[in-house]
Amino acid sequence: MIAIIDYGMGNLRSVEKGLEKVGVQVKVTSEPEIISKARGIVLPGVGAFAKCLNNLKKRGLISLLKNLIFSNKPFLGICLGFQLLFEESEENGLTKGLGIIKGKVVRLPSFVKVPHMGWNQIKVIKKIPIFTDIPNSSFFYFAHSYYGKTQSDKVVAAKTQYGIEFPSSVCQDNLIGVQFHPEKSSYFGLKLLENFGRMCR
């Protein structure tokens, strides 16, 4: 079973349906005991960085999530759930993140239309298991105004061009983050979720 973290925000239902569609057993929950026993963790997210982080704190999930990540349990952060993994975000003033990925979440440049919404391509930098059977330059659905600026390219698994080139996926051991929404990304989005489910077996 894969636990989808419920912290009062995010596309919980669509992520749940996407994983179920590819045959993965899931549970939307904020219960520490259930999360701890899960084979893998998904942290989705839509909304403001600070509010999401505060909701995680209120539910007492910050230390638990960090411990599970460092225990080598498969972990997938989606969109804002990916951004929360960084050290800090400049959205609405500086807010400390979970600090798992070295770097900072910054606003997309003013010379492009913000938010970045719609289909865009990913350039795969690392052939990691989650990209199995997903061709390079595949299209995924994006909806964001900020992006994660990593300190090192070593963690970057894919990049996307939108005025600038930004990391659209990172990989650090068992931890994977994607800026796009696989649950809204048709065939290849479902394939990515299926690959994550396979990683959790």
Backbone torsions as a table, in degrees:
resi	resn	phi	psi	omega
1	MET	NA	137.1	176.1
2	ILE	-104.0	133.1	179.0
3	ALA	-93.4	126.6	171.6
4	ILE	-99.1	119.3	-172.6
5	ILE	-72.2	121.2	177.9
6	ASP	-98.8	108.8	176.6
7	TYR	-126.4	29.7	172.6
8	GLY	83.8	3.7	-180.0
9	MET	-146.5	158.9	172.9
10	GLY	108.7	167.5	-179.9
11	ASN	-83.3	59.6	-173.5
12	LEU	-61.4	-46.1	-175.4
13	ARG	-67.1	-42.0	-178.0
14	SER	-70.1	-35.6	175.8
15	VAL	-66.9	-42.7	177.9
16	GLU	-59.3	-47.6	-178.9
17	LYS	-64.2	-39.4	179.0
18	GLY	-61.2	-45.2	179.4
19	LEU	-68.0	-40.4	178.3
20	GLU	-63.2	-36.2	-178.7
21	LYS	-62.2	-30.3	179.4
22	VAL	-98.6	16.3	171.3
23	GLY	85.0	20.2	-179.4
24	VAL	-98.7	131.8	176.3
25	GLN	-79.0	126.6	-175.8
26	VAL	-131.4	162.4	175.6
27	LYS	-143.4	120.6	173.6
28	VAL	-83.1	120.0	-171.0
29	THR	-157.6	156.5	168.9
30	SER	-121.6	11.6	-178.7
31	GLU	-81.0	116.8	-177.6
32	PRO	-54.4	-38.9	-177.1
33	GLU	-65.1	-42.7	179.6
34	ILE	-67.8	-43.4	179.8
35	ILE	-60.8	-42.6	-178.1
36	SER	-63.0	-34.6	-176.9
37	LYS	-85.8	-9.8	-177.0
38	ALA	-67.2	152.2	178.3
39	ARG	-77.9	-21.7	179.4
40	GLY	-157.6	163.2	-176.5
41	ILE	-126.5	136.4	171.8
42	VAL	-120.6	127.3	176.9
43	LEU	-114.6	96.1	177.5
44	PRO	-84.6	178.2	177.7
45	GLY	-179.6	136.9	172.9
46	VAL	-142.1	134.0	178.2
47	GLY	127.3	-156.4	-175.8
48	ALA	-89.7	138.1	-177.0
49	PHE	-54.5	-52.4	-174.8
50	ALA	-63.0	-40.7	-178.9
51	LYS	-67.2	-41.5	178.0
52	CYS	-60.8	-45.4	-179.5
53	LEU	-63.7	-40.7	179.0
54	ASN	-63.2	-39.5	178.2
55	ASN	-65.0	-37.7	175.9
56	LEU	-64.2	-41.3	178.8
57	LYS	-62.9	-44.8	-178.9
58	LYS	-59.5	-31.9	-179.2
59	ARG	-90.3	2.8	177.6
60	GLY	65.9	35.0	-172.9
61	LEU	-104.0	-8.2	-174.4
62	ILE	-61.1	-56.4	-177.9
63	SER	-62.7	-39.4	-179.6
64	LEU	-60.8	-48.2	-178.7
65	LEU	-62.4	-42.7	178.2
66	LYS	-61.5	-44.5	-179.7
67	ASN	-62.1	-40.8	-179.0
68	LEU	-68.7	-38.0	176.9
69	ILE	-62.7	-46.0	-178.1
70	PHE	-74.3	-13.1	176.9
71	SER	-87.5	4.5	174.9
72	ASN	80.1	18.5	176.9
73	LYS	-77.5	135.2	178.3
74	PRO	-55.9	131.7	-173.8
75	PHE	-138.5	129.4	178.7
76	LEU	-123.5	117.0	174.5
77	GLY	-100.1	129.5	-176.4
78	ILE	-115.3	126.8	176.8
79	CYS	54.9	-112.6	178.9
80	LEU	-64.5	-30.6	175.0
81	GLY	-62.7	-28.0	172.9
82	PHE	-75.4	-45.4	-178.3
83	GLN	-63.1	-34.0	-179.7
84	LEU	-61.9	-19.3	-178.7
85	LEU	-74.4	-14.8	-178.2
86	PHE	-78.3	171.1	-177.0
87	GLU	-69.9	-37.1	-180.0
88	GLU	-161.8	164.2	177.2
89	SER	-130.4	144.1	178.1
90	GLU	-93.1	6.6	179.5
91	GLU	-67.4	121.5	179.9
92	ASN	54.8	44.6	-176.2
93	GLY	90.1	159.2	-176.1
94	LEU	-68.5	131.4	176.3
95	THR	-131.6	130.2	178.2
96	LYS	-70.0	136.5	176.2
97	GLY	-98.2	-161.2	-179.3
98	LEU	-73.9	-20.3	174.2
99	GLY	74.5	21.9	179.9
100	ILE	-81.2	-41.6	179.5
101	ILE	-102.3	129.3	179.3
102	LYS	-72.3	121.9	-180.0
103	GLY	146.5	-171.9	-171.4
104	LYS	-138.9	144.8	175.9
105	VAL	-91.3	121.6	-175.3
106	VAL	-126.9	162.6	-177.6
107	ARG	-77.0	144.8	173.3
108	LEU	-60.6	151.4	-175.3
109	PRO	-63.7	153.4	-175.2
110	SER	-70.7	-15.6	-177.7
111	PHE	-85.4	2.4	172.2
112	VAL	-116.4	160.8	178.0
113	LYS	-71.3	125.6	-178.9
114	VAL	-120.9	130.3	6.5
115	PRO	-75.0	158.0	171.2
116	HIS	-78.0	108.0	-176.5
117	MET	-129.6	133.0	176.2
118	GLY	121.0	-167.8	-174.5
119	TRP	-83.1	138.4	176.2
120	ASN	-150.9	160.4	-176.3
121	GLN	-89.8	152.9	171.0
122	ILE	-111.8	141.2	173.9
123	LYS	-105.1	109.6	-176.5
124	VAL	-72.2	123.5	179.5
125	ILE	-95.9	-37.0	179.6
126	LYS	-125.0	131.2	177.5
127	LYS	-83.3	81.0	-180.0
128	ILE	-94.7	162.2	-174.6
129	PRO	-54.5	-32.5	-176.5
130	ILE	-68.3	-18.3	177.9
131	PHE	-98.3	13.2	177.8
132	THR	-58.5	130.0	179.6
133	ASP	64.8	19.7	174.2
134	ILE	-113.2	110.6	-176.5
135	PRO	-65.1	151.3	172.7
136	ASN	-59.9	147.5	-179.3
137	SER	71.4	17.8	173.5
138	SER	-66.9	153.8	-179.3
139	PHE	-95.4	138.6	174.6
140	PHE	-133.4	162.8	-175.9
141	TYR	-95.1	127.1	-179.0
142	PHE	-113.6	148.8	173.0
143	ALA	-156.0	91.2	-176.2
144	HIS	-161.4	156.1	176.5
145	SER	-112.4	-15.0	-178.7
146	TYR	-124.3	160.3	178.2
147	TYR	-142.1	158.8	-179.7
148	GLY	-87.1	119.0	178.8
149	LYS	-98.9	105.0	-175.0
150	THR	-78.6	150.7	175.6
151	GLN	-73.0	-30.0	-177.0
152	SER	-133.7	140.7	176.4
153	ASP	-72.9	-9.6	-177.6
154	LYS	-61.2	-29.2	-178.2
155	VAL	-90.1	-9.0	-174.9
156	VAL	-77.6	124.0	179.7
157	ALA	-101.4	-26.6	178.1
158	ALA	-153.4	153.0	177.7
159	LYS	-128.0	157.7	178.6
160	THR	-136.6	144.0	180.0
161	GLN	-98.4	123.3	173.9
162	TYR	-153.9	80.6	-172.6
163	GLY	78.1	-47.5	171.7
164	ILE	-126.3	169.5	172.9
165	GLU	-98.5	122.5	-178.2
166	PHE	-126.2	156.4	177.5
167	PRO	-68.0	119.5	176.8
168	SER	-101.4	-5.8	172.4
169	SER	-156.1	142.8	173.9
170	VAL	-127.2	155.8	176.6
171	CYS	-141.4	127.8	178.3
172	GLN	-140.6	97.3	-174.7
173	ASP	58.8	-118.0	-178.4
174	ASN	-83.1	-5.2	-173.6
175	LEU	-95.4	129.0	176.6
176	ILE	-128.7	136.9	175.0
177	GLY	-128.9	140.7	176.1
178	VAL	-131.1	134.1	179.5
179	GLN	-77.0	-28.3	-179.3
180	PHE	-82.1	175.4	179.9
181	HIS	-107.7	97.6	178.9
182	PRO	-61.6	-32.1	-178.1
183	GLU	-68.1	-13.1	178.1
184	LYS	-113.3	9.9	-168.7
185	SER	-109.1	31.0	171.1
186	SER	56.4	-141.3	-169.6
187	TYR	-59.4	-51.2	-175.4
188	PHE	-72.2	-26.8	173.7
189	GLY	-65.9	-43.4	177.3
190	LEU	-66.7	-36.0	177.4
191	LYS	-62.1	-41.4	178.0
192	LEU	-61.9	-44.1	178.5
193	LEU	-64.4	-38.4	176.8
194	GLU	-62.8	-41.9	178.2
195	ASN	-62.7	-39.4	178.2
196	PHE	-65.7	-40.5	177.2
197	GLY	-59.5	-38.2	178.2
198	ARG	-66.8	-37.0	177.8
199	MET	-63.7	-25.0	-175.8
200	CYS	-89.0	-5.5	-177.7
201	ARG	-73.9	NA	NA
